[in-house]
Amino acid sequence: VFRLKCRNSVVLIYVCVFLQLFAVFAFSTCGGYSGQLRVSVDCMEKASSNLSIPIDFGYPFRLDQVSFEAPACEATKRERVFLIGDFSSSAEFFVTISVFAFLYSLMASIVYIFFLNKYRQISRGPLIDFVVTVVFSFVWLVSSSAWAKALSDVKTATDPDEVQLLIPACKVQTNKCGSVHGARWSGLNTSVVFGYLNFVLWAGNIWFVFKETSWHKGAGRLAGGGASQKQAGTFTQQPYNPGGLDQSGNFSPPSDYSQVGGATSSNQM
């Protein structure tokens, strides 16, 4: 039992280390993102053209606050154009869960390393840890799914072909608009992957935390008590028969009377 407890505590410590690392990767790849795309507006009047218009955006992806200047193709006149969409709620929720998950796993690893005996002595500690682990597993799944959907919408809203439709000059057939390059999404795609990996780690950690709770220990005690009762029930004592006369008047020997003993006593008689 001691070896099993030590093995479970070591697993909890290692899992907490991975939880911290994956949480850091999740909020760093999402919260630290900044991207850029470029579009071109080729006016009929070449002097008004701009063949490389930079559009910068990033976390928390309030695209409706991102603006850029585009030529109006009327002399030197320029117009300010805003992107469409606000995806900050999903992104901030994802990063917030990452930060809180990192802080909790860091605190849990400190408890497992330095205060494991007190943690096991207090029954509420493992129960609270179990409930929090289940909650984090659920919110990781929700936040990762919400962020994956929001990321898909961000990609659509920042597609150079979609951005061109927002420029008034591009609606004139005599002007030609095109895309120079789009944004790079490898970092944000990685953040979604780390989000689902965090869900898998937290969901797998539920079992190891559950083994520290009184619910698991109580179930083990009940199973052990039932096995001992079954084993004791197999050893039934037979009642001792002291011997005596039966109904026909013949003498019946005691229950532990052996044939050898009976033959010896008859010979002696």
N, C-alpha and C positions, 0 to 999 in steps of 0.2 A: 504494500500500500504506500509506503514511504517513497519507493522508487517511482511509482506512478504519479504521486503528487509532485515530486521533483521534476519528472519528465514533463508534466503538464505546465508547470511554472516556467520551464525553459522555453517551451513552445509559445507561451503567452508573450514572453519577452521578445523572442524573435519576430513574432507576428506584429507586435507594436512597433518594432523598428521598421518593418516594411510598410506599415500603415503611415508612419511619419514621412518616409521617403516618397511614397506614392501621392500623399496629400500635397507635399511640396511641389512635385512635378505637375500636379493638376492645376494648382492655382498660379504657378509661375508661367506655365504655357498659355493659360487663358488671360490672367491679369496683366501679364507683361507684353501682350501682343500689340503691335502697331504695323499696319499695312499701307500700301500705296498702289494706286492704279493710275494709269495715264490714258487720256483720250486726245484725239486730234480733231480740230475744226478747220477745214480748208474752205475758206470763203471764195466767192467768185472774185471779190476784190482781194488779191493776194496780200495786200498790205495789212488787212485786218485778220489774216489767218493766224492761228496758233496751233502748231502741229504737235505740241507736247504739253498738255495741261495736267499738272500733278494734282491728285486728290488723295489726301492723307486721312486715315481714320484708325481707330483702335479701341481698346477697352475704355469704357463699358459699352461701346457700340450704340451710342445715341446718334444715329446717322442723321436724324432730322436736324441736328445742330452742326453737322459737317457741311461746309460750303466751299465753293471755289468760283473763280471768275472765268467766264467764258466769253469769247468775242461775240458781239451781236451782228457782226458782218455789216455794220453801218459805220463807215469811217473808222474812228478809233474807239467807238463806244463799246463798253463791256457790261455784262450782266452778271449778277451774283446768283448762283444756282445752289440749291440745297438738296441733299440726298433725302431719301424717304425711309422712314422706319425708326423705331426705338426698341432695341432689344436688350436694354440695360438690365431689366428685371431678371431675366434668365441667367445672364452672365454674372451679375452680382450675387445672385442666389447660389450659383455654382461655386464662386470664389469664397463666399462666406462659409459654406459647408466645408470647403477644403481647409480653411483656416481653423475653424472650430474642431474639425476632426484631427488636425495636426496637434492642437493644444491638448485635446483630451487623450490622445494616444501617447503624447509625451508625459502627461501626468500619470497615466496608467503604467507606463514602463517604469517610472520612478517608484511607484507603489510596489510593483512586482519585484523590483530589485532590492529596495531598502526596507519595505514595510510589509513583506509577504506574510509573516506570522500574524501581525495585527489584522491584516486584511482577511485572513482565514478565520480568526477568532470572532470577528464581528460578522454576524450572519447577514446584516443589511448591506455590507460592502459588496460581496459578490452578486447579491440580487440587484442592487443599483447598477453595477457594472453590466450585468446581463441585459437589463432593460435599455440602458443607454446604447449598448452594442446593437440591439435589435432596431432601435430608432435610427441610429446612424446608417445601418444597412438600408433601411427604407428610404431615408432622405437622399442617400447617395444614388439610388436607383431613380428617384424622382428628378433630382437636380441634373443628373447626367442625361436623362431622356429629354428634359426641357431644354437643356443647353444644346443638345444635338439638333433638336428642331429649330432653335433660334439660329444656330450656325448655318443651317441650310437656308434660312431666310436672309441672313446677312450675305451669304454668297450670291443670292439672287439679286439683292438690292445693290450690291457693289459690282455686279457684272458690267463690264464696259459697254456692252450692247444695250443694257437697260439704262445706264447713265446717259447715254447719248440721247435717249428719248426725252430727257429732262431739259436739254439745252434747246432754247427756242430757235436758234440759228440752224439747228440740225433738221428742223421741220420744213425748212425751205429746200426745195428740190435742187436748186442751183448750187447749194452748198453741200460739201461732202464731209461726212464725219466718220471717224474710224477709231479703233482701239489700238493703243501702242503696246500696252501690256496690262495684265490683270494682277491682282494681289496674290501673294503666296499663302497657301492655307495649311502647310504642313504642321506648323505649330499648333493651330487650333484643332486640327484633326487629331493630333496627339493628345490634346487636353481631353477630348471626348473619350479616347481609348483609356486614358488614365482614370477618368471618372468611372467607367464601368469596371475597371480592374479594382478600384477602391471598393466598389460594391461587392465584388466577389470576395475580396479579402475580409471585409467586415462580416459578410454573411458566413464565411467559413469560420471566423473567430467566434461565432455564437456558440458552437459546440464546446470549445475549450473553456469559455467563460461559464457555460452552463455546468460543466463538471466541477466548478468551484462552489456552486450554490448548494444550499441546504436541500433543494428539491432533488438534485441528483444523489446526494449523500443519503437522503431518506429513502429513496428508491432502492439504493444498494443495500441498506440495512434490512429493508423488508424482504428483498430477494434472499439475503443470507439467512434471515430468520426462518423463512419458509423452507429452505433447503435443510436446515438443522432439524426442524420439526419432522420432516419426511424421513430423515436418517434415523431419528430416535424412534419413530413409529415402526420401523422394521424390526427392532429388537423387542419383542413381546415376551413377557415371562409366562411360563405355563404354571398353573396352580399345582402345589405339592399335594400328592395323595398319600396320606400316612398308612394306607392299607386297612384291611378289616374283612369282615364277612359280608359277602354279597347276599342277594335275596335267596339264593339256593342253598346257603349255608356253607359254601366253599370259601376258603381263605384267599383273598386277593392281595398280592404283594404291593409294596409302595411303588410310586411312579419311577423312582430312581433305582429300582431293584434290577440288577443285571443277571444275565443268564449264568455267567461264571460264578458269581456269588451264590446264586441259588443252588447250583450243582454242588458247590463245595459244602454248603450248609447241609444239603440232603445226604451227602456222603458221610459227613461227620455224625449225622444222626444214625 
